Amino acid sequence: MAPLAEVVATGMSDSSHRRTGDMPTAVELTEADAAERLRLEGPNTIEDTGSRSWLRILAAQFASPLVILLVAASLVAIWVGDHVDAGIILVIVLVSASLGFVQEARSESAVAVLRARLAVRATVVRDGTERDIPVSELVRGDVVLLNAGDIVPADGRVIEANHLYVDESALTGESGPTTKVVQPDSDPEKSSDPRSSVFFGTSVVSGLGRVELTATGGRTAYGHIAHRLTERAPQNDFERGVRRFGFLVSRVILLLVVGVFAADVAFRRPLIESLLFAIALAVGLTPELLPAIVTINLSRGARALARNGVLVKRLPAIQNLGSVTILCTDKTGTLTEGRLTFERAVRADGGDAPDALALAWLNSHFQAGFTNPLDVAVIAAGRAPADLAAYRKLGELPFDFERRCLGTLIRTPVGSPLLVTKGAPEEILERSVSVRTAEGIVRLDEVHRTRILERIASAAADGDRAIAVGSRGDVSASSLEPDAESMLVFEGLLLFNDPPKAGIGRTLADLAGLGVALKVVTGDSEVVARAVAEQVGLTVEGVLTGDEIQSMTHASFAARATRTTIFARVDPDQKLRVIRALQERGAVVGYLGDGINDAPPLHVADVGISVDNGTDVARAAADIVLLQSSLAAVAQGVREGRRTFANTLKYIRMGLSSNFGNMLSMAAAVLFLPFLPMLPSQILLNNLIYDASQTAIPSDDIDPEIEALPARWDIRGIERFMLLFGPISSVFDLATFAFLLLVLHAKETEFHTGWFVESLATQVLVIFVIRTRRSPFWRSRPSGPLIATALAAVLIAILLPISPLARTLGFQQLPLLFWIGLTAFVLAYLAIVETAKRWLYADERGGDQVSTRAVQPG
């Protein structure tokens, strides 16, 4: 049976003002009473749990484990008197934090503009007088007037209703307006009938009403949902990866630094000098520019997405979006245009039914109140009769959700009244005794009834929405009651379609090519959802309804969830259950929603995505806001996320492996060198120049085969990368040590200079080899800025020993033989790394797929 929530909107008749039920007693407040309650209970506002103050945004920039590690290292440096080194670290941290703060503060400001679109005033009765006041000044006990188009400003009980219908879909997920009635003598504290209650944030579709407010602000149903957003969301995939990576770096630093410091002390080197060297090792091993690299990456991605109508509220959401493996969304407005178009008017015998369309046009034209999308489609498809002025409305039977139809009594040009009723096909069929066919009006028998039911089912299977039109000619205005909607002539069916979005097939194929599975989570029927999915080319592997989900155990549902494409007729709690079940099975889940009931799943999903015309609480819970409801924008976001993640991993892998190699070399050098292999200040300078060369990584291109895979953290893979390429770098460092000591007979200053140049040249140039999986590496072209910064870093290393700063930095000129040896070392090093890279990725292709994805070099 097709849902009728969206079939017709409701309206007021032209008759006199009517009340549903007896009006309960309501004592209107005085201004003095209201002022006292406002003082005691606070304003009618809901804490904006989704937005963040500038102070919170700034504090969030320092919450990363790596940032905390860097700050701790700088504090130790200050404690031992090494203020220069501490200053370098803190400058890096502050620059990256500033970049992140500016970007996220701008996004929060943009979302605040969206929030300002909500209604901010309401009509209240105080001291017997109606007046408009700010919504924030409403208090419990106020009597508020509601009209069509109003936003309900707080929770309340209905004390007077005139065909009052309220759209509660944003709160409850129900697809159509709810009829509001008066519950006589109800206690506002005990009333539990939702039909006699209204809720903050819902909207009045049609009619008039008076409500007595029973709850304001955070005490409303909306406020309780918003309060759930204050609960800490579970860690998403990216946050878990960062935490594990921080632990990896900490473990390696602890082992190497403690070991080197102990060795220095054992060799009776000065304690302070050994401590400074150990601190320099810690800083040298830590990828201290990682926060800045990540922030630059994310800011670049945020700007690119903004150009495509995607507002990023929280920068890390971009990387989470790149990791998404499952995207959950409703169908309306994402798979479809979200607007109805008239398809065809059809009789019971299958022929066209122009009379049914003409009658439906009159019904839609004369009905009072709010005009819904179906009425708009009917008016657009039909046309006004030439003698429209001769038609006159005599009365109306407003729509309600028990009858599920709407009737208008119209005086025709011949002077006789005609009742035209449109509504749910099953209801019109049940009230009909005859049917219009090609031969005229005949008795409605079982053959016709069966044919009509088959056409209704066929329409649902095709994804169409159907309403039926019936008529009756012997009704007078005085006898216009719901019982008059009987003995009808079944005029025909009107079929409507919500067309698929233009290019949605390409978008779905694009998402599938990116490894993102789409799952439809909807309140509509499974038949309609399946039909729409087939229309847009979405392969349906399985369907679960809300009733089926309710009867399943958690374990069985979690097992079925990953194999299910459509979750139909689900309520808000079941939406949340879907998200959690998918996450438990290892998926990274994105959720696209715009209603109040979507806020909890938006909060729990790895990436929450809303739209700018969604409810305020949905936008607050979301990480990303789409300025247009478009899956194409989401696909673009996935690409940017993967680009960002891949380029971030480039820096992590290259920086950590080269730094690890340098630290191994230093640890080995202290065992046989009579002096430190490099001064602490030179270690930091080396690291700073190297990191500066990596600031162009965000501009680098990534290979298409990497973009096609969800980017996931795999700390074991990163550790394996470090343990393979770090020792290779260390071997060449040790070879350089031998060359400097045994061939050039270098003294301390010349040794420091030679290793500084060799270390910087190898770790900078190797970026061109390990930035790509492709072999040989020149099959993947790096970006121009990356080439420029890398070559500039090498040039600085070559020029420093002959610059005026050489003596200050502890450098000296190097002989020609060193440069010849350096060239040979660099070429050999790059060749060995290329060979090792080919072996590593060939070995990974033979392993599990998750591991292969996780250590992608981009």
N, C-alpha and C positions, 0 to 999 in steps of 0.2 A: 504494500500500500504506500503510495507516494506521500511524503510529508507535505502538509499544507501550511506550514508556518510561514512560507513565503508566497502563498498563492495570492492572497489579497490583503491589502492593508485595511484597517478599520476606519470608521468615520462616524461623525455625529449625524443624526437625521435632522431634517428641517423642523421637526416637531419641537415642542416646548422642552425646556430643561427637565431631565429625568434623573432620579437617583436610584442606584442599585442597592436595595435594602434600606433599612432605617439608619439614619445617620447617628453614630455613637456620640456620646457627650464629649465635647472637647472644649476646654477652657482656654480662651485666647490669652496669651501672656501680655503683660504690660511691658513698657520699655524698661521700667525699673527691675521687674522680675528677670527679664532677659539679660540685663547688664550684670545682675548678681550671678546668674548661672554661667554667663560667659567668664566671669572672674573665677568661679569655682572649678568649672570643668574645662576651661580653655577654649581656644578658637576651633572652628569647624574646619580644620586642616589635617592632612595626613602627612606624617613625616615622610619626606622624600628619600626613601631608603635607597633608591637607585642612584641618585646623584651624589657627588662628592664635593666637599669644600676644597678650596685651593690648598689648604694645609694638608688634607688627606691625600690629595693627588701628589703633592710634593713628597710626603712621607712614604708613599708607595714606591717611589723611585729608589728608595734605599732599602727595600725589603728583600732584595735578592740575596741569596747566600753568598754569591761571589762578591757583591758590593760589601757585604759585612766583612768578608775575609780581607778585602783590600783595605778597608778602613782600619781593621785590627792591625794589619801590617804597618800602616802609616803611623798608628799610635805607638807601636813598638819602636819604630824608627825615631819618632820624636823623643821617646823616653831615653834612648841611647844617644841623643844629640845630633842625629842625622836629619836635620831639618830640610835640606835640599831634596833628598830622596822622598821624604814624607810629603813635601809640597807637590812633587811631580804626581804622586799617586792620587792625592786629594784633588788636584786640578782635573785629572782624567775623570774621576768619579763625579765631580761637580758639573763638568761639561755634559756628560752623558745624562745626568739627572735633569739638567736644565732643558736639554732637547726633549726628553720625554715629558717633562712638566708642561712645556709650551704646547706640544701637540695635543695632549690629553685635556688640558684646560680649554683649548679652543673647541674641542669636540663637546665637552660638557656645556659650554656656552651655547653651542648650536642646539643641543637637545633642550636646553632651558627655553629657547625660543619656541620650540615645538610644544613644550608643556603649556606655554602661555595661551595656546589656542582654546583651551577649555573655557566654558562659561564661568563667569566670576560673580554673577549677581542672581538673586532670586526674589520672587514676590512673596512677602510675608504679611500676615495679619497681626498687628499689635495695637492694643488700645482701640480695637474696633476699626482700624484703618489699614487699608492695603498700602504697602510701600515697597519699593525695590531697595534691597540692601546687599552689601557684599556677602557672598556665600560664607566667608570665614566668620561672619558675625552671627550666624544662625546658632540656636541652642536647642537642647532637648525640650520638647513641649511647644515649640513654635508651630503655628499652622501656616503651611506653605501652599500656594496655588500652583497647579501644574497645567500647562497647555501643550499642545502638539509641538514637537521640536525642542522642548525643554530637556535639559540634563537634570536628573533627580539629584538634589544637592546634599542629601543625607538619607539615612534609613528612616522609615516612618510607617505608620499604619494608615490605611485609607479610611477617611471619614466621610467622603462624598465622591461619587464617580458618575460620570456621564460618558458612557462608551469609552472608558479609559483603557488604553492598551499601551503596554510598556515593552520595549525591546530590551530583554535581559540577556541577549546572546553573549555579550562580552563577559558577563558574570557566570552564567550557567552553562553556556554552550548550546542552549536550545536555539533552533534556527528561526523561530518566528516569535511575534509579539505575544505577550501574556495578558489575558483578560484580568482586569483588576476589579474586585467587588468589595463591598463593605461587609465587614463582619460585625453584626450588631452587638453592642454592649461588650466589646472585647477589651480585655485588660491589656494595655500596651506592653506591659512587662511579660505577659504570658501568651500573647497571641502567637500562634505557630503556623497559621495558614498562610503560605506564601502568596496566595491570590489576594489577600487583603493587606499585603505589605509591599512597599517599594524600597529600592536599595540604591545607595549612593553610586553614581557613575553610570547608571542605566539611563535610557532615553525614552521620552514619551513619543509614541508613534502617532496617536490620535486621541481625540476626546479631551475632556476636562476632568480635573480632580482637585480635591483638597486632602492634604495629608497632615497628620500630626507627627512631628519628628520624635523618634524614640531613641535615636543614637546619632552622635555626630563624631566627626574626626576619626581618630584611631579606633573608636568603639564600633564603627560600622563594619559590615561584612567586607567591604572593600579594604577597610583599614586592617582587618585581621589577615587578609591575603597579603597586603603590602608588608605587614609585620614579618611575615615568613621570609621576606627578602633580607631581613637583618640577620637571619641565620647564615652562618658561614657556608658557602657553597662547597661541595666536595672538590678536592683538587682536580684540575683538568689535566689533560695529557701533557701539555707543555710545562705546567708547574711541577708535575711529578718528575719530568725529565731534568729540569733545572736543579731540583733538589738532589737527585741522584748524581748529577754531574758535579755539583758542589762537594758532595761527599767523596767522589773520586779524586778531585783535585786536592782536597784536604788530606786524604790518605797518602797520596804520592808526596805532597809537600812534607808531611810529618816524617815519613820514612827517610827522604833524601836529606832534608835540612838537619834533622837530629843526627843522622849518620855523619854528615859532613862536619857539623859542629863538633861532634865527639872526636872525629879524626883530627881536626885542627888542634883541639885541646890536647889530644894524645901526643901530637908532634910538638907540643910546648910552644905553640904560636900565641901571640898576645890575645888575651881573652876578649877585649873589646873589638879588636880587629876581626877575630873569628866570629863574634856575634854579628857584626855588621855584614860580613861575608854571608853568613847564614840567612840574614834578613834579605840581602840582595838575591840570594838563591830563591827564597820564597816568592819574592816579587817577580823574579825572572821566570819562574815556573807558572805563576798564575797568569792566565790570559786577562791582564788588567784592563785591556781596552774592550773586553767583551761587552760590558754594559753600553759603551758608546757605539760599538759596531751594531749591536742589536737595536739600539734606539734609532740610529741612522737608517738601518734597514727598515724598521717598522714605520718611521716617519715617511720614508720614501714610498712605502706601500700604501700608507694612509692617504698621501696626496694623490697617488694614482687612482685609488678607489674613489676618492672624493670627486674626481673628474668624471667618474662613471655613476655618480649618484649614490654612493655608499659612504655613510658617516660612521667612522670608527670611534667608539667611545673609549675603549680601553685598548691600548696599542698591542699588548700580547695576544689579543683576540685574532689578529691577523695571522700569527703563526699557528694558533689553534685551528683556524679555518683551513690552513694548508694541510693539517693533519686529519681533517674530517674524512671518515669512511662511510658514514651514513647521514643523510639529510632527511629529517622528518618535516613534513609540511602539510597543510590543508590543500585541497584542490582548487577552491574558489579563489580567483585573483592571482594564483600562481601558475597552475596548469591551464586555467581558463581565464577569460577576460574579466570575469566578475560582473558581466552585464548580460541580460537576457535579450534574445532576438526571437521574433515570431517566425516559426517555421511553416506551419500549415494548419488550416482548419479542416477537419475530416469528419464525415458522417459515419454512422454505425456500419453502413455497407461499404465503406472505403472511399467513397467519392468525396470531392471537395464540398465544403460546407460554408459558402459565403454568407448565408443567413446567420450562422452561428457567430461568425466574426462581427457582423454588423450589430447583432444584439449585444455581444460582449462590449463593443465600442460604446454603445449607449449606456450600458451598465457602468463602465469605467468613467465615462464622461460625467454622469449624473451623481455618482457616489460622492459622499462628503468625506472630508478629512484627508489624511495622508495618502498620497499616491505611491504605490510600491513599484518595483521594477517590472512586474508583470503587467500592471496597468499601463505603464509607460510604453511597453512593447505593443500592447493591444492598440493604444491610441496611435502609435506610429504606423502600425500595419494596416489599420482600417482607415476609413474616411468618414467625415461627418455627412449625414444625409443633406441633400440640397435644401430640404425644408426643415432644417433643424429647429428653427424658431417655432415651428408648430408643435414640437415635442415639449412636454412639461413634466417635471418630476412631481409625483403625488405623495411619495413616501419612501421609506427605506427600512430594510431589515439589516442592521449592521452585522458585520462579520463577527462571529465568535468561534472559539475553538472546540465547542461541543457540536454545533451544526456544521462548522467548517465550510460555510458558504455565505454569500452576501447577495441580497436581493434589492432591486430598485423597482418601484412601481411607477410606470411612465404613462402619461396620456399621449396617445398617438395622434397623428393628423386626422384620423377618421373619428376621433372622439372617444374611443374605447380605451380603457386602461389595460396595460400589459405588464405583468410581473416578469422581470428578467432576473434570473438567478445564476450566478457563476460560482464555482467552488471545486471542492475535491471531487474527482470523477466518480468515486465510489458513492459519495453522498448524493450527488445529483442523480446517479443511476438508481439508487435506492428510493428516491422520491418521485421517480418517473413511472408513468403508466403507458406512455406511447413514445414513439421514436420517429424522427424525420428521416425519410429515405428518398431515393430518386423518384419513387412513385408517389410520394407525399407522406402524410402522417399515418402510421399504422400502429397497431397494438404492439407493445413491447413484450415479445415472447422470449423463451429461453434461448432460442437461436441468436436473436439480436443481443441478448444479455451476454451470452458467451463470446460473441464477436467483439463487443465493447470491452469486456474484461481482457481479452487477448490483445487488443490494441493498446490498452493501458499498460499491460505488462511489457509489450513490445517497445513502447515509448521509454519506459524505465530502463530496459535493457540497452536502448540506444543512447542513454544518457539524457533523454529529453524530459522536460517537465510538462505535465499535462494538467489542464483544468477542463471542466465540462461546463456547458451552457444549457440551461433549461428554461422553459417559458410556460406561462399560464395566463389565459385571457379573461378569466371570470372573477377577478379579485378587485375589490373596491378599497378605497383608502380606509374606510371604517373597519374593514375586516382584515387589515394588514397585520397579521401576527405570524410568528414562526410556523404555526400549523398550516399557513397558506402555502408554504413551500412543499406542496404535495400535489399529486395528480399532474405532474409536469410532463411537458413534451421534451424528450431528450434531443436537443438540437444538434449536438456534435461535440467533438473534442478540439481544443486548441493546444497545439504543441509548441513548446518553446525550447530554445537551446542556448546554453552558455558556451559560446564558441571557444575553442582552444586559442591560447595566446599565439600571436603571430611568431613563427620561428621556434615554438616550444619543442618541436621534434628535434631540431638541431641542438637546442640547449640541453635536452635530456641526453642526446648522444654525446654531447660535449662532457657532461657530468659523468656519464658512464665511462668515457675515454679517460677521465681523470681518476677513475677508480672510486667514485662516490655513488653509492646505492641510494636511490630515492624511495622513501616510504611515505605513503599517504595516510595521515592521521586525521580523520574527519568525523563529524557528527551525522553526516548523511548516510543513506542506506548503502549497503554493500553492492547492490545491483547498480545504482547510479555511479558509485565510485569506480566500480570495475569498468563500466561503459566509458566513462571519461578517460580512465587510464588507457584503455584500448584505442580510443580516438587519438590520443596524443603519442601513441607508440610506446607506452610504458609496459614492459613485460610484467605480468602479474604472476608471481610464484605462489602466493598464498593469501588468503583472506581470513581475518578474525574479526568477529563482532564484539561489541562491549559485553553482551550477555555471555558469550563464550569465554571471554577473558575473565569475567567474574567467577565462572565456575571452575577455572583452572588453578592448580597449585602454582606457587611461585616458580618452582623448578621446571615444571612442564611448560609454563608460559615463556620463561626465559629461553628454553630450548627452541620453542616455536617462533619466537619473535624475530630471530635473524633470518628465518626462512619465509617470513610473511611480508608481503608488499603493501597490503591495505589493511588498516585498522579502522573499521567502520562503526558508526553509532557508539562512539566512545565518549565517556564523560570526562571532566577535567582531571579527576584522580587517576583515571585509566591512562590519560596522556602521560602523566608523571611516571606511571608504572612502565609504560612502553620505553621511555627514555632510560630509566634505570636498568631495565632488563637488557637492553642493547649494550649499555656500558659494562654491565657485568660480564657480558660475553666477549669483551675486549674491543668493542667498537668505540671510535671517537665520534660523538654524535653532535650534529648541528640541528637546531630546532628553529623553525620559522613560524612565528605566531604574532597575533595582534590584539587578542582579547584579554580581559582581566583574568579569565580562567587559564590563559596561557602563561601567566607570570611564573608560577612554580616550575613548570618544565623549562621555561627560558632560563631560570635561575640555576637549575640543576644541570642543563646540557653543557657540553664542553664549549659550545659557541651558541649563544642566544642571539637570534636575529629577529628584529621587528621592523615595522614600517612606520613612516612619519605620520600616517593617519590612524595608527593604532591607538589603543587606550594608553593613558599616561603611565599606568603601572606596568604595562607590557614594555613600553619604551625604557622605563627605568630599569627593568630587570635585564634588558638586552645588552649585549656587548657591542652589537652592530645595528645601525638603523638604516634601512633602505629608504631613499627618498622616492623610489617607485618600487612597487611590489613586482619584482622580476627575478626569476631564477637565473637569467643571464648575468645579472649583476652578482649573484652569489657565485656563479662559475668563475667570473673574473676575480672575485675575492679569493677563491680557492687557489687560482694561479698565483696571485700576488703573495698569498700565504706560503705557498711552496717555494716561490722565488726567495722570499725572505728567509725561510727556514733553511733552504739549501745554502744560501750565501752565509748565513750565520754558522752553519756547520763547517763550511770551508775554513772560516777563521778559527773555529775551535780545533778542528783536526790539524790544520797546519801549524797553528800557534802552539798547541799543546805538545804535538810530536816534536817540533823543532826545539821548543824550550826544554822538553824532557831530555832530548839528546844533549843539549848544552849543559844541563845540570849533571847528567851522567859523566860528561867529559870533565866537568869541574870536580866532581866527586873523585874521579880517577886521578885527576892531576894533583890533587892535594897529597896523594900517597907518595909521589916521587919528585914533585917540584919543590925547590927550596923557597919558593915565593908563591903568592896567590896567582892563579892562571889569568885572572882579570880583576882589576880593581872594582870594588862595589859600584862606584860611580859609573865606570865603563859598562858594567853589566846593565845598569838602568838606562844608560844612553843607548846601548845596543838595542835594548827592548823597546825604547821609545821610538827610535828610528824605524824599527821593524813594524811596530804597531801603526805608525803614521802611514807606512806604505800600504797597510791593510784597510785604511779608511775608505779606499775606493772599491772594496769588495761589494758593498751594496749596489754599485752600478753594474756589476758583472752579469753577464748572461748565463743562463743555465741551459743545459742540453734538454731537448724535447723529451727524451726518454726518462729524465729525472722529473720533469714537470708532470709526467703522466702518473706518477706514483704518490700515494699519500706519504707525507713526510712524518716520520715517527722517531722519537728518541730511542736510541739503543746504546746504553752506556757500555755494554760489553763490546759492541762494535767499535765505539770510540777508543776504548781501552786497547783493543787489539790493534787499531790503527797506530796509536801512540807507541805500543810496544814493538811494532814492526819498523816504523820509519824513524822513531827516536834513536834506537841503537845504530841504524844505518848512518844517521847524522853524526852520532858519537864516534863511529869508526873513522869517519873522515876527519873529525876534529882531532882524534888521536894521531892520525897520519900527519895532520898539519903540525901537531906538537913535535912529532919525530923530525919532520922536515925542518922546522924552525931550530930545534936543538942540535940535531946531528948534521944537517947540511949547512945551515946558515950560522950555526953556533950563536944563536940569538941570546942576548942578555934580557933582563927583566922587562925593560921598556919596549924593546923591539919585539919580544914575545907577546906582550899585551897587545901591541899594535897589530901584529900579524894575525893573531887569532881573532881579534875584533873584526878585521876586514873579512877574513875567511868565513867566520861565523855568520856575519851579516849577509854576505854575498850568497852563500848557499841557502840559507833559510828564506831569503827573499825570492830568489830565482826559482826555487823549487815549487813555488805557487803555480807556475805555468804547467807543471807536470801533474800535480795532484789535485788541481781544481776540477778535473774532469775524469770520468771513467774511461773516456775514449783513448785508444792507443793506436798509433803514436799521438802524443798530446796535442800536436799542432792541428789535428782534425777538429778541434774545438777552439774557436777563436775567442780570446778574452776581450773584455771591453777596453776601449781606448784609455779611460782614466786609470784602470788597473795597470795597464802596460806602463803608463807614464809615471805613476807613483812608485812602482817597483824599480824601474830603471833609475829614477831619481834617488831612491834609497841607496842603490848600489853606487851611484856616482858620489853621493855624500860620503860613503865609506871609503872610497878611493881618494877623495880630496882632503878629508880630515887630517891625515898624517902630514900633509904638506901645507896645511892652512895655518894662519896665525894662532889658532886655538890649540894647536897640537901640544905645545908644552903644558898649557893649562890642563888639558884633558889627559895628560900622561902618554902622549903618542910621539913617535918619531918617524922620519922617512924610512922607507923600505927599499932594499936593493932590487935591481931588475930581475934577478933570479927568483925572487919571491913571487913576482907577478906572473912569470912563466909557470912556476909551480902552481900558483893559484888557478890559472886558466885550466891546467890539466886536471886539478882536483875538482873544479866545478863541473867540467864536462863529464868526468867519470861519475861524479855523484849523481848528476841528473840521469845518466844512463842506467845506473844501478836502481835508482828510485823508479824509473819507468818500468824496468823489468819486475821489480817487486810489486808495483801497482798491478801490473797485468796478472801476476800470480795471485795476488790477494782477491781481485774481483772474479777471476776464474774459479777460485776456491769457493767464494761466496755463492756463485751461481749454482754450485753443486750442493749448497746448504739449503736451509729453510728460507722461504720467501720473505718472512718478516725481517730476518736479519739482513737480507740483501737490501731491502728497502731502507732499513734504518741507518746504514752507514753510507748512504748515497753521498757522493762528493759534490754533486751539483754540477 
